[in-house]
Amino acid sequence: MTPADDRCWMILIDPPNAPGHGRLWSHLVSDTSYDELHAFARGLGIPARGFDRDHYDVPAERYDDVVAAGATPVSSRELVRRLTAAGLRRRKRG
């Protein structure tokens, strides 16, 4: 089964607008569970090392593939709002 075949996924991705390491990155999250997020990422071959607290960092060149696989594009603001509302937001420790 591919991620797009499972209609219960609540996987979200924001536009590639976070700079780092000479490229732009999107953030891939689930507003349902980390298990769903990890399974979705694994199904797309996104490496586990791309997971950071509550999201996967996805390079801009993979954005279209991730959306085609079933991730819902949302703004960065909406992504954080939904992640926080789901109780899955893990902020950096200050």
C-alpha positions in Angstrom: 0.0 0.0 0.0 1.3 3.5 -0.8 0.6 6.5 1.3 -1.9 7.9 -1.3 -4.0 4.6 -1.1 -4.7 5.2 2.6 -7.4 7.8 2.9 -7.1 8.2 6.7 -3.8 10.0 6.4 -3.8 13.5 7.8 -0.4 14.4 6.4 0.4 18.0 5.8 3.3 19.8 4.0 4.1 23.5 3.9 5.8 25.2 0.9 9.6 24.9 0.7 10.5 28.2 2.4 12.9 27.3 5.2 16.5 27.8 4.1 19.3 25.5 5.3 22.4 23.9 3.9 22.2 25.9 0.7 18.6 24.8 -0.2 15.0 25.3 0.7 13.0 22.9 2.8 9.4 22.0 3.5 8.1 20.5 6.8 6.1 17.3 6.7 3.8 16.6 9.6 0.8 14.6 10.7 -2.0 16.2 12.7 -3.1 12.7 13.7 -0.1 10.8 15.0 3.7 10.3 14.8 3.1 6.7 13.8 1.2 7.8 10.7 3.9 10.4 9.9 6.7 7.9 10.2 4.9 5.3 8.1 4.1 7.9 5.4 7.8 9.1 5.3 9.1 5.6 5.2 6.8 4.7 2.3 8.3 7.6 0.3 11.9 6.7 1.3 12.4 9.8 3.3 15.3 9.0 5.7 14.7 8.8 9.4 17.5 11.3 9.9 15.2 13.9 8.4 12.9 13.8 11.4 13.3 16.7 13.8 11.2 16.7 17.0 7.7 16.8 15.3 8.3 17.0 11.6 10.4 15.7 8.7 12.5 18.2 6.7 11.8 17.6 3.0 14.0 19.3 0.3 12.2 21.5 -2.2 13.0 19.0 -5.0 10.9 16.3 -3.3 7.9 18.6 -2.6 5.8 17.7 -5.7 6.4 14.0 -5.2 5.2 14.2 -1.5 2.1 16.1 -2.6 1.4 13.5 -5.3 1.7 10.8 -2.7 -1.1 12.3 -0.7 0.3 15.0 1.5 -2.0 18.1 1.7 -0.3 21.4 1.0 -1.0 24.1 3.6 0.7 27.3 4.6 3.4 27.2 7.2 1.0 29.0 9.6 -1.7 26.5 9.1 0.7 23.6 9.5 1.8 24.9 12.9 -1.8 25.6 14.0 -2.9 22.1 13.1 0.1 20.5 14.7 -0.4 22.5 17.9 -4.2 21.8 18.0 -3.4 18.1 17.7 -1.1 18.2 20.7 1.8 17.0 18.6 3.9 20.2 18.5 7.3 19.8 20.1 9.1 23.1 20.4 12.8 23.7 20.6 14.0 23.9 24.2 15.3 27.4 25.0 
